[in-house]
Amino acid sequence: MEVIQSFTIDHTHLKPGIYVSREDKGFTTFDLRITEPNKEPAVAPSAMHSMEHLMATWFRNSEVKDDVVYVGPMGCLTGMYIIMTGRYTVEEMRRLTMQCLEWMLTQTEVPATRPEACGNYLLHDLPMCKWESERYLHRLKEDFHSEYTPLHITLDDGKVFADA
C-alpha cells in the first residue's frame, strides 16, 4: 500500500501556518495548521467543531464560494483542510483565512447548532473557538509559515520512507 502524501511531512518541524497539501485533478487542498503538532495541545473537539461550522459558513458565503469544495477538521485536531477547485496560492488563502478569522471573532453564536442541522449539536464551544481563532490570526500575521519539511526515515530493512 502506498504512503499517503500527508504522512510524508515531518510533523516534528511543522509550525502553524497555511500549506498546500496537494494539487491534483483540478483541486487544491490547503492545510490550515492551527497548532504545532505534538508540541502544543490539539484544539479541543468542541472548539474545533465550532470552528468548522463558522469557517464553512464564511467560506461558502465569501467571494470564492463557488470554488469551495470542502471545509473540515483534521483528525488530529491540529488544523483544518480546505479543498478548492482551481489553483489558489498560499497568499490568497492566507488573505481569505485572515478575513474569515476576523469575521469569526465578531460572532455571537455558532450557525446550525440544532439537532436538525448538526449530528452533534451539543459539542460546541464558541469562547474557546474564538480564543483559538484569535491566536491563529496573530500567527498568520506575525509568524507565518508555508513550507513543509519532508519526512526522511530509513526503515530497519534499509528502505527509505520519504515521498509517497
C-alpha positions in Angstrom: 0.0 0.0 0.0 1.3 3.5 -0.9 2.0 6.0 1.8 -0.4 8.9 1.5 1.1 12.4 1.0 0.2 13.9 4.4 2.2 11.1 6.1 5.4 12.2 4.3 5.5 15.6 6.2 7.8 15.9 9.2 5.3 16.8 11.8 8.1 17.5 14.4 9.0 20.6 12.3 5.5 21.7 11.3 4.6 25.2 12.5 1.2 26.9 12.5 0.5 28.4 9.1 -1.0 27.6 5.7 0.4 24.9 3.4 -0.6 23.4 0.1 -1.2 19.8 1.0 -1.8 18.7 -2.6 -2.8 19.9 -6.0 -4.3 17.4 -8.4 -7.4 16.7 -10.6 -8.2 20.4 -10.6 -8.4 20.7 -6.8 -6.1 22.4 -4.3 -6.1 21.1 -0.8 -4.9 23.6 1.9 -3.6 22.6 5.3 -4.6 25.4 7.7 -2.3 24.3 10.6 -3.7 26.0 13.8 -1.4 24.4 16.4 2.1 23.0 16.4 1.7 19.2 16.3 3.0 17.2 19.2 4.3 20.3 21.0 1.1 22.2 21.7 -2.3 20.8 22.7 -4.6 20.0 19.9 -7.7 22.1 19.5 -10.5 20.8 21.8 -13.1 18.9 19.8 -15.9 21.3 20.8 -13.9 24.3 19.8 -12.8 22.6 16.5 -16.4 21.7 15.8 -17.5 25.3 16.2 -14.6 26.5 14.1 -15.7 24.1 11.3 -19.3 25.4 11.3 -18.1 29.1 11.3 -15.3 28.6 8.7 -17.6 26.6 6.4 -20.3 29.2 6.7 -17.9 32.1 5.9 -16.1 30.4 3.0 -19.3 29.2 1.4 -20.6 32.8 1.5 -17.4 34.5 0.5 -16.1 35.8 -2.8 -14.7 32.3 -3.5 -17.9 30.4 -2.6 -18.3 28.8 -6.0 -14.8 27.2 -5.7 -15.2 25.8 -2.1 -15.5 22.0 -2.1 -14.8 21.1 1.5 -14.0 22.8 4.8 -13.4 20.4 7.7 -11.1 19.4 10.6 -8.1 17.2 10.6 -8.5 14.0 12.6 -5.5 15.0 14.8 -7.3 18.3 15.6 -4.3 20.5 14.9 -5.8 22.1 11.8 -8.4 22.3 9.1 -8.5 21.3 5.5 -10.0 23.5 2.8 -10.4 22.0 -0.7 -10.9 24.4 -3.5 -11.5 23.9 -7.2 -8.8 25.6 -9.4 -5.5 26.9 -8.3 -5.2 29.3 -5.4 -1.9 30.5 -3.9 -0.9 30.3 -0.2 -1.0 34.1 -0.1 -4.6 34.1 -1.4 -5.7 31.5 1.1 -3.8 33.5 3.8 -5.8 36.6 3.0 -9.1 34.8 2.9 -8.4 32.9 6.1 -7.5 36.1 7.9 -10.7 37.7 6.7 -12.6 34.6 7.9 -11.0 34.6 11.3 -11.7 38.3 11.8 -15.3 37.7 11.0 -15.4 34.7 13.4 -14.2 36.8 16.2 -17.3 39.0 15.8 -19.8 36.2 16.0 -22.1 35.7 19.0 -23.4 32.2 18.0 -22.4 29.2 16.0 -24.5 28.5 12.9 -26.5 25.3 12.6 -26.3 24.1 16.2 -29.7 22.5 16.3 -30.3 18.7 16.3 -32.0 19.0 12.9 -28.9 20.7 11.3 -25.9 19.1 13.1 -25.0 15.5 14.0 -23.5 16.5 17.4 -25.2 19.8 18.1 -24.2 19.9 21.8 -20.5 19.6 21.0 -19.7 23.3 20.5 -17.6 25.9 22.4 -17.7 29.4 20.9 -15.5 31.1 23.5 -12.7 28.5 23.1 -13.2 28.6 19.3 -12.7 32.4 19.4 -9.6 32.0 21.6 -8.0 29.6 19.1 -9.1 31.8 16.2 -7.5 34.9 17.7 -4.3 33.1 18.4 -4.2 31.6 14.8 -4.9 35.0 13.3 -2.0 36.5 15.2 0.3 33.7 14.0 -0.8 34.3 10.4 0.0 38.0 10.7 3.2 37.8 12.8 4.9 34.4 12.3 3.7 32.9 9.0 4.8 29.5 7.8 4.0 27.8 4.5 6.8 25.4 3.6 6.6 21.7 4.6 9.7 19.8 5.8 9.7 16.4 4.2 10.0 13.3 6.4 13.0 11.1 5.8 13.2 7.9 7.8 15.3 4.8 7.0 13.4 1.6 7.9 15.1 -1.4 9.5 15.2 -3.2 6.1 17.2 -0.2 4.6 14.3 1.2 2.7 13.8 5.0 2.8 10.4 6.2 3.9 10.1 9.6 2.1 7.9 10.6 -0.8 4.7 8.6 -1.5 
